[in-house]
Amino acid sequence: MRFINGPYYVYSVGSWSSSYDTALTWQKSPVQFRLGPSNIIKMTLSLNKIRKIKNFRKRGFSYKEISKNLKISPSTSHKYSKMIILSKKGRKRLNLRIRNNLIKFKREYCKIKRVKVRHKKLTIEKTRVISHCFWDGHVSKSTIRYTNTSISLINEFKNDMFKVYGVLPDNELLISKNGRQPLYMIDYYSKMIYDDLIKYSPSFSTKSNESSIPNQILFCNDKNILKEFLRVLWEEALS
């Protein structure tokens, strides 16, 4: 049993009990709920589950492995086991897992992909790719990322990337939260695509002073190129 100082209200198996000086929490149930002075319900883990978290960590389990085994969040497993000193076998196990994950990552993403720039000149499809990257995109040396709540814009970007570079997304993710629109995110891992895109702008961040409409688009003889660039920006702003 555990005592907590302060005026708390403790809920225990269908009944309420209160005490001004101390509050008694039961360790028989896996989870205890208590109301503090701020009237916010807080949830704490049982001592048995905390012991299991620490034991897993001492044996060399990662925070994600602990969370999966005990059905808790990785942040909770980190909170209760971050100060635990790993055993000799535990360190060996964790280092082996880290090494295997690194090898897996290299095999998955660090191999040279066959990327061929099909549209070396500025086309409507390439203009759309560039425009998307300016607004809801992210361009770095290792990743080209595009996020949007509109599945039609996501599909447009995927189709244009395939036409221009002949590649499909390396990673696709759907982020969905209660009461919010789902957010779609797609990633491409290619330095060759990055090298081609920065020919048009040294930065695709709207916060950067180097970010502006590329001269190849602004002064293009084909006025449809500039129109398409601005149309995409307008759709991005409305999505």
Order of alpha helices (4+ residues) and beta strands (2+ residues): beta-beta-beta-beta-beta-beta-alpha-alpha-alpha-alpha-alpha-beta-beta-alpha-beta-beta-alpha-alpha-alpha
